[in-house]
C-alpha cells in the first residue's frame, strides 16, 4: 500500500516569505502529526490533527499553523519565514490516536535563505 | 526542558556483538515508549515499543527494557548487523492523554562494523 506522501521533498524560500507543506496520509489513517527536525533540537512535535480537529500543539510560535481536510490530508503553513525555520519537516499518520501505529513520511527539507 | 534524553550521540559496535542504546526520561506521566530507526533522507521507521505496565518486550533481535523507578529504558540489538547502522530515536507519549504527540530524544547514531 502507498505510504505517507509529503510534497514537496525540497524547498528553498527567502526569509519573510510563507510556505505550505502537504502531507497525504496512508489511506484510512485519520490521525496526522507533524514534527520539525533540526540538528540542534532533534525531532520536535508541532501539532496533531484527528478528524479535521487539532488535538495537540507543540511549543512553536503562531507563525506555524496547520489544518486537516475531510479526506485526512493535512497541510502545515509557516508564515514570515526565519532562517531558523530551516529544517526537515516530517509528517506521520496513524489509523487511531496514540500507540505505535504511526508511519512517517520522508519529509520536506525546507531551506530558508 | 528536555523530557527524553539520549546521552550518547554515537555508538560503535562490532558485527555480531550486542548493541545497547540508552534513554532516560523525566516525566512520570509517560506511559508508552517507542524506538524508531532513521536513515538519512528518510522518515523514522517504528522498531519496537513498550507499555509502562511491562518491563520487557522482545521482537526478534530487538529487546526493549523499561526501568520505571529509574525512568530509564534501553534497546538491545543482538546480534548486531551492518544493516542496523542508523540513527536510533527513543520516544515517549502519554498514550491515552496525549494521543499522537511523541516526545523524542536527540538520537544515537549506531555504527556496526563488519
Interface residues (C-beta under 8 A of the other chain):
Chain A: X4 X31 X32 X33 X35 X42 X43 X44 X45 X48 X50 X55 X56 X58 X90 X92 X94 X97 X98 X99 X100 X102 X103 X104 X105 X106 X107
Chain B: X32 X34 X36 X41 X42 X43 X44 X45 X46 X49 X89 X91 X93 X95 X96 X98 X99 X100 X101 X102 X103 X104 X105 X106 X107
